[in-house]
Amino acid sequence: MTYDRLNTDECRGAARVDFLVSLDARLRVVDGHVTVLDEPGFPVVELARSLLIWLGDPSRRD
């Protein structure tokens, strides 16, 4: 899983939610040499926040 081309053009305001939904990047998920996902405008900060919440939940499942 990688990201690049971080785009802050839509970033307005100073609240956390503004940054969660307005910072986009190209997200790629690759398995070996096969690209599973290639999304040019993905909210990567929102994904990071959600993954941290999920990882911190002791009842989470794989």
Secondary structure, DSSP 8 states (H G I E B T S, - for coil): -EEEEEE-TT--SSSHHHHHHH-EEEEEEEETTEEEEEEEEE-HHHHHHHHHHHHT-TT---
